[in-house]
Amino acid sequence: MAPKAQKTPDPVFGADSIKSARRARYNPLRTLTPETLTRALDAFEYGDLREFALLAEVVADRDDTLKSVKPKREKATAAREWKVLKRDKSPEAEKHQEILKAFWDNVRAENAYDRNERGGMGRLIKQMMTSVSYRYAVHHIVWRPEPGRLRATFEFVPLWFFENREGRLRFIRDGVGVIGEEMDPSEWMVTYGDGLMIACLIDYLGKKFCTQDWLAFSEKFSMPGVLGRVSAGKDTPAGKAMKSAVESFGQDFSAVVYGDDGTAKIELIQPNGSPTAMPMPAFIERADRKMAALYRGADLSSMSSKDGEGTGASLQSDETDTLEADDCMTISETLQEVEREVIRWHFGEGVEPLAYIEVQPPVRVDKKFILEAVTALQKLGVRLSVQEILEALGFSEADAGDVALGETQDIKIQDSRQDPVANAAQPGAMNELIDSLQADLQPLGRALEGALMADDFPAMQTALRMISERMPEFMDSQLLAAAIGDELVAAFTGGVTANAFDPSQSRDIRGRWSEGGGGGSSSGDWKSNGLLPGAKIVPDEGHAPVPSYKAAARLMQGETVLDDRSSPVLFNDELMDHWSDKPRQEIKKRLSELDDAVGAVKNPHEVWQKANQTVYLRKYSGNGPVRWMAVYVPNGKGRTYYSSDRINKADESFRQGKLLRTR
């Protein structure tokens, strides 16, 4: 274990500092005008954060719409489940996972400015989520070393204690200075977000003026004015009588005019037109809608507009899930940077984390597909309950919502030996057919099992598609169609049933499927097949490197893609097992090229057959030197892949064997 020489930081504020900071605060709403708002927003972009931060904090706390939608956005992510996942299956990764889980289970979160606000992981994430509003959320990390373990308290510091003039936040200890202190990355955590309050402040200013005008109008015209008209002079008895009548009318809304000759009148004065046509309510409603849309992805269902602009609970749900997924990713990646310090403390300098925290994003469930998938699996004889299948696909019962579990729970595969048509066949032929069917379906069963074990929803879709495409290979006889039952035939041949099944039609389906496979059949190398030298093939633009830990996580989960002929290829952790004897840097390089390997399978320049395995080749440029990517795939499962920037490597090694097809 590495020596633990790391200094334990002190709390960022003492009681005296907090007192001074509170005395220096002021209410920016009292002087809010278009000019002062423009100045605050401009200063924020220049790096002076104080004026904007104070204003945004007060407005978010006092505006009734923001007070509703802002906490909902923050609490949605704070309430999500989080997990610590391993990057590989090594004992070291398991130890890292154990240490990081214990660290986050025991984390403390406090508000440095108001220490009444404290909690654990949920409070920490909620504080980090304020970056959605203010662009930055800053925590000071107080490390708490204990015998054999490391713990920490995260102190949330308000944004108006920082400046950003040089493109990196610096801490202003008294909150009113100009130039801040440099911040040690090992002692500070900065979460970067959207900064929605920039737009919301503009909407709020418009709401403020409209509300003031509306209140002034209401105060002035909620009760009509009273105007008395009389032909007599001011100090005459008739004039005084009118004055008294008007005053009485205003107080108790009743009056009597005596000696009226028809010329004396009392009139009510009120504005012309309809109050509902005033612009103030419409603008305030528009501002409220936009604030809600900014934070929740679409207008709240309780505020659905009549014109249909971005409204409705369904649209809101889709867009809100997208925002929450992005929030989960932001929080996860920020916390993963802190994990580097935790692993360094336990294992020493230079040790990379082999586990990582992930805040689980919301899952969008295609309920219709789940129902179809469950039905198809059970018809294939997969002896799992609906709940077990949903769990295997990565869904909880809550995620699945109102999937009609009862409709599929009792579905069982038909016993072909009890089928009347099958019983009409000779017993020997029937047994032989069943044995043949069992052997033929084993590869499909393995593919289906791989999709379930991969715990990947797209992989599940791919496996079912492969089964659907390959089932016609086994539909060679009417006897077989009868043996497996009408429903199963219909499920995997697009509606063909046993009663209508024709052997010649089966062979036609099978022939068309084969034509979709390889095009060439020549053996040799690129020269004997009349191909251009590799150096003359125009490369495609390469993919951005994948962070090695993300690529490892994808392979651990399993990822199935369709190649250029719609055949499935599985990438999983067996690739990493194959590389176990490679140097660490070579493994990291290969992991970073995962998207290049996937792209080579989906859209290769050439496909070859070598030693019972398919080799997908694609030439790339960008992100480094021009290179050839080779992916070796026996039996639909990736065995290895690697790239080479040697100019003659492809011609000397890759481009040999049996040419299947070229682009």
Beta strands, then each sheet from edge to edge (+ up, - down):
strand 1: 82-86
strand 2: 108-111
strand 3: 118-119
strand 4: 136-146
strand 5: 149-157
strand 6: 162-163
strand 7: 170-171
strand 8: 188-192
strand 9: 225-229
strand 10: 265-269
strand 11: 355-359
strand 12: 523-525
strand 13: 540-541
strand 14: 559-562
strand 15: 568-571
strand 16: 606-610
strand 17: 613-621
strand 18: 627-633
strand 19: 640-644
strand 20: 656-662
sheet 1: 1+ 11-
sheet 2: 3+ 2- 5- 4+ 8-
sheet 3: 6+ 7-
sheet 4: 9+ 10-
sheet 5: 12+ 20- 16+ 17- 13-
sheet 6: 12+ 20- 16+ 17- 18+ 19-
sheet 7: 14+ 15-
end
